[in-house]
Amino acid sequence: PLVAIADYYYRNKYYDMASDEYQRILRRWPDLQDAHFNLGAIYYKRNLIDYAQAEFEKVVELNDRNDFGRKALVNLSLLTARKDSKSEAGLEKALSYAQKALMQKPNDPDALFATGVVYYRRQMFDQAIETFYQVVRATRDSRRIADAYNNIGMAYYSKSDYRRALRAFNRGVEEDPANEEIRINRKTAMQAYESELERR
């Protein structure tokens, strides 16, 4: 019943109350994996990176072979890539988290997405593009597909291939018309492409 109350607060975005409940529960039952995972997700949403990382590491420590463990590995990959984006060792660690998740569930779109993010942070743009296309093929979630196309566009933009970047951003907007970030990126790519055409 205590977990059900905490989950109710979490699902309805009462994050302060949910966080208090999960912490109270974990003081009594420190090995409840789902409580650690949800508490980590709350910290993640609040940009409390170190706290989120500690909770997801605990999830993996408890059991890295179930859904909670796999999702925690994906989140650890994204967090580490973000936190240690300038460190090759950190990015290598982020990639290893994503690969462990993929070993459990090949073609998992979330794990593939995390892998693509790491490749992008390492400036391995061709590998990032291919991995984000795998995300597009692996899911029917329009928002996830839009995010993948957004990252494809950013990778092409980083390669100064503005035509392909613009094409990817257009596909992203088609998938998620409300995504303002993709619209801004599309506008930037359009300006760069038009400038390139003028120089020819």
N, C-alpha and C positions, 0 to 999 in steps of 0.2 A: 504493500500500500504506500509506503514512503517513496519508493521509486516511481510509482504511478503518479503521485502528486508532483514530484520533481519533473517527470516527463511531460506532464500536462503544462506546467509553467514553461518548459523549454519549447514545446510545440507551439505555444501561443505567444512566444517571444517575450515572456516576462523573465528576462535573463538574470536580473538581480535576484529574484526570488528562486529561480531554478538553481543558480549558482550556490546560494545559501543552503538549499535542500541537498544538493549533491555533496557538498562539503560535509554537511552534518551526517549524511549516510555513510560517506567514506571514512569518517572517523570511527564509526562502529564496525563497518564491513569494508576493510581496505582493499579487498580483492574483487570487488564488483566491476567487471570490465566495462559494461555499458555505461555505468556512472562516470568512470574515468574518461570514456570516449566523449560523452556529452559535455562534461565539464571542459575538456580540451577544446571542443567545438565552440563553446561559449567564449573561452579565452581567445580563440582564433578570430572569431567575429569582432572581438573588442581590440584586436591588434596587440594582445599581450603575448608576444611570440614565445618568450622563454617559458611562461607558465603553460601555454598550449603544448609546447614541445615536451615538457616534463610529463604532462598527462598522457600524450600519445605514446611516449616511450614506455610508460607504465602499462598501457594497453597491450603493446607488443610484447612486453616482458611477461604478462599474464598468459597470453596465447596469441601467437603470430600466425596461426593457421586457420582462423575462422574469419567471418566477414568483418568483425570489428578490428581484428588484427590487420587484415589487408587494407581496410580504409585508413587505419592509423598510419600504416606504412606510406600510403599515398600522401596523406597530410604531412607527414614528416619530410617526405621528399620536397613538397612545395615550400614548406617552412624553411628547410635548410637551404634550398636554392635561393630563397629570398633573403635569408639572414646572412648567408656566406657567399653572396653573389660575386664577390671579388676574389674569393679563395678557390684555387683549383682543387685543393683537398676537400673543401666543403662541398663543392659542386660534384665531385666524385662520390662523396658520401650520399648526396641527394639522389644521384643516379642509382646507387646501389639499393636505396630504399624502394625506388620505383620498380627496379628489376625484380626485387623480392616479391613485390605485389603481383607482377606479371607472371612470375613462376607459379603462383597460386591460381591465377585466373588469366590465361592468355587472352589478349585482345580486350581486356578490361579498359573501357574508354577513359576512366579516371586515371588509371595508372599510365596509360599511353599519353594522356594529356600532361601529366607530371613529367614524363620522360621528355616530351617535346619542349617543355619549359626549361628543363636543365640543358638540353642541347642549345636552345636559343641563348641562354645565359652564358654558355661556353663559346658562343659565336660560331657554333657548328650549324650554320643556317640551312644547308641542304638536308642534313639529318633531321633538323627540326621540322622542316617543311614536309618531308616524307612521313614523319611520325604524326603530325597533326592531320595529314590526309588519312592516316590509319584511324584516327579518332572519328573523322567524318564517316568512314565506312563502318565503324563499330557501334554507332549509336543512332537512335532516332530522336533523341532529345534536341529540339531545335535550338535551345539556348547553348547547349554544349557544342553543337555544330557551329553555331555563330561564333563562339569563342575560339574554336579551332581555326575557322577562316580568318578571324581577326589576327591570330598569331601567325598564320601563313602569310597574311598581308604584311605584317611587321617584319617577318624574316625576309620577304622579297624586297621590302623597302630598304632594309639594312644592306642588301646586296645591290642597291640602286637599280633594281628591276621594277620601275614604277608602273609599267603596264600590267605586269602580273600582280603586283601589289594591289592596284586599283581593282582588278578583276576579283581578287580574293575578298577585298572589303565589300564589294558589291554583293557577292554571294552571302557574306555575313549579314548585311543589312536585310537581304531577302529572308533569311532565316529568323532574324530577330529585329524587326523594324524599330523597336523601342530602345535598342542598345545605343546610347548616345556616344559611347567611346568609339564604337566602330564608325559612326557617322563622322566624328571628328577626324579619325585616321583616314577615312576615305577622302575627305576634303583636302587633307595635307598631301595625300598621294596624288590626287587630281592636279593640285597646283604644281607638284614636282614633275608630273608627266607633261603638263602643258609647257612648263619651262624647258623641259628636254626637247619637246617638239619644236619650240621656237629657235633653239640653238642649232637645229639640224639645217 
